[in-house]
Amino acid sequence: MTFFTADICDEHYDKVSVLGAGYKNYGGADKCQGEILTLKLDKNNADLVALLRDQDGAGKVVVVDVEQAYFAVVGENLMNFAANNHYAGIIVNGYVRDTAQIDEIPVALFALGTCPRKSIPVTRGNLNIALNFGGIAFNPGDYLYADRDGVIVSADKIV
């Protein structure tokens, strides 16, 4: 991938939104780009497991909102599912775990931080709904670009 988010922001300042501060990449890919899939969860990641494990993710980035609940939403197993199904990246408005293992898996994983525990009770999520966090809107079908400088979203495919 030859894009840089800073260059996209310079060239298309009126077409992009920038995710607020605090999100760090824990995955093995330095950058990602793709069409957005959204998933709203209530701590438990069962619906995310099914999505990453069972659906082809070529050209897709999954944006997950758990409203910053202090539970890990993504770990080694889910990152392996994402890599096996060709997802470009995952953005989590929350926390992740297994960071020693996932930094070798070739999928970008942006999150607020780490937490060693996960939520056990299974709850249902909502797939492909509009999400808002970090000062921007994530709509299914929009495009996301992420690298070391940050995460940006555009309604149009830029790169």
C-alpha positions as CSV (number, residue, x, y, z in Angstrom):
1,M,0.0,0.0,0.0
2,T,1.5,3.3,-1.1
3,F,-0.9,5.8,0.5
4,F,-0.2,8.0,3.5
5,T,-3.0,9.5,5.6
6,A,-1.2,12.8,5.8
7,D,-1.1,13.1,2.0
8,I,-4.8,12.1,1.7
9,C,-5.7,14.8,4.3
10,D,-3.7,17.4,2.4
11,E,-5.1,16.6,-1.0
12,H,-8.7,15.9,0.1
13,Y,-9.1,17.9,3.3
14,D,-12.8,18.6,2.5
15,K,-13.6,14.9,2.0
16,V,-12.1,13.2,5.0
17,S,-12.8,13.0,8.7
18,V,-10.0,12.1,11.2
19,L,-10.5,9.8,14.2
20,G,-9.7,11.5,17.5
21,A,-6.5,10.8,19.5
22,G,-5.8,7.8,21.5
23,Y,-6.1,4.9,19.1
24,K,-3.0,2.8,18.6
25,N,-2.2,0.0,16.1
26,Y,-1.6,-3.4,17.8
27,G,-1.7,-5.5,14.6
28,G,1.0,-6.8,12.4
29,A,0.2,-4.6,9.4
30,D,1.4,-1.0,9.5
31,K,-1.5,0.3,7.5
32,C,-4.9,-0.7,6.1
33,Q,-7.5,0.6,3.7
34,G,-10.9,-0.6,2.7
35,E,-14.6,-0.4,2.7
36,I,-16.2,-0.1,6.1
37,L,-18.3,-2.8,7.8
38,T,-19.7,-1.7,11.2
39,L,-20.6,-3.7,14.2
40,K,-22.1,-2.4,17.5
41,L,-21.4,-4.8,20.4
42,D,-22.4,-4.9,24.0
43,K,-19.0,-6.1,25.4
44,N,-19.3,-9.7,24.1
45,N,-17.7,-10.4,20.8
46,A,-19.7,-13.5,19.6
47,D,-21.0,-11.6,16.5
48,L,-17.5,-10.3,15.7
49,V,-16.2,-13.9,15.9
50,A,-18.9,-15.1,13.4
51,L,-18.2,-12.2,11.0
52,L,-14.4,-12.6,11.0
53,R,-14.5,-16.4,10.9
54,D,-17.3,-17.0,8.4
55,Q,-17.3,-14.1,5.9
56,D,-14.8,-13.1,3.2
57,G,-13.2,-9.8,4.2
58,A,-11.2,-8.9,1.1
59,G,-11.1,-5.2,0.8
60,K,-12.9,-4.6,4.1
61,V,-12.2,-2.9,7.4
62,V,-14.4,-3.8,10.4
63,V,-15.2,-0.9,12.7
64,V,-16.4,-2.1,16.1
65,D,-18.0,0.0,18.8
66,V,-18.3,-1.3,22.4
67,E,-18.5,2.3,23.8
68,Q,-15.0,1.9,25.4
69,A,-16.2,-0.9,27.8
70,Y,-13.1,-2.2,29.6
71,F,-13.2,-5.7,28.1
72,A,-11.0,-7.1,25.3
73,V,-12.9,-7.4,22.1
74,V,-10.2,-8.8,19.8
75,G,-7.3,-11.2,20.6
76,E,-5.2,-13.7,18.9
77,N,-8.0,-16.0,17.7
78,L,-10.0,-13.3,16.1
79,M,-7.0,-11.8,14.5
80,N,-6.2,-15.2,12.9
81,F,-9.8,-15.4,11.6
82,A,-9.4,-11.9,10.2
83,A,-6.1,-12.8,8.5
84,N,-7.5,-16.1,7.1
85,N,-10.5,-14.3,5.6
86,H,-8.4,-11.4,4.2
87,Y,-9.7,-8.5,6.3
88,A,-7.4,-5.5,5.9
89,G,-8.0,-4.2,9.4
90,I,-10.1,-3.8,12.5
91,I,-10.8,-0.5,14.4
92,V,-12.1,-1.0,18.0
93,N,-13.7,1.7,20.1
94,G,-12.4,-0.3,23.1
95,Y,-9.7,-2.7,24.1
96,V,-7.7,-5.7,22.8
97,R,-5.6,-8.5,24.3
98,D,-2.9,-11.0,23.3
99,T,-0.8,-8.2,22.0
100,A,2.4,-10.3,22.1
101,Q,0.9,-12.8,19.7
102,I,-1.1,-10.4,17.4
103,D,1.8,-8.1,16.4
104,E,2.9,-10.8,13.9
105,I,-0.5,-11.3,12.3
106,P,-0.7,-9.2,9.0
107,V,-3.9,-7.3,9.9
108,A,-4.0,-3.7,11.3
109,L,-5.8,-3.5,14.6
110,F,-6.4,0.0,16.0
111,A,-7.8,0.2,19.6
112,L,-7.7,2.5,22.7
113,G,-5.5,0.1,24.7
114,T,-5.3,-3.4,26.2
115,C,-7.2,-5.4,28.8
116,P,-6.6,-9.0,29.6
117,R,-10.2,-10.0,30.3
118,K,-13.1,-10.6,27.9
119,S,-16.8,-10.5,28.4
120,I,-18.3,-13.9,28.9
121,P,-22.1,-13.6,28.7
122,V,-23.2,-13.8,25.1
123,T,-25.1,-10.7,23.8
124,R,-26.2,-9.8,20.3
125,G,-24.7,-7.1,18.2
126,N,-25.9,-4.9,15.4
127,L,-24.2,-5.3,12.0
128,N,-24.0,-2.5,9.4
129,I,-25.4,0.4,11.3
130,A,-24.0,4.0,11.5
131,L,-21.5,4.4,14.4
132,N,-20.2,7.6,15.9
133,F,-17.1,7.8,18.1
134,G,-13.8,9.5,18.3
135,G,-15.4,12.6,16.7
136,I,-16.4,11.0,13.4
137,A,-19.2,9.0,11.8
138,F,-18.5,5.5,10.4
139,N,-21.1,4.5,7.8
140,P,-21.2,1.1,6.2
141,G,-19.8,1.4,2.7
142,D,-17.6,4.4,3.5
143,Y,-13.9,4.0,3.1
144,L,-11.3,4.0,5.8
145,Y,-7.5,4.6,5.5
146,A,-5.2,4.1,8.5
147,D,-1.4,4.3,9.1
148,R,1.0,5.4,11.8
149,D,-0.3,8.9,11.6
150,G,-3.9,8.1,12.2
151,V,-7.3,6.8,10.9
152,I,-9.3,8.7,8.4
153,V,-12.7,8.1,6.8
154,S,-14.2,9.3,3.5
155,A,-17.6,8.7,1.9
156,D,-15.7,8.2,-1.4
157,K,-12.9,5.8,-2.3
158,I,-9.9,8.0,-2.6
159,V,-7.0,5.5,-3.1
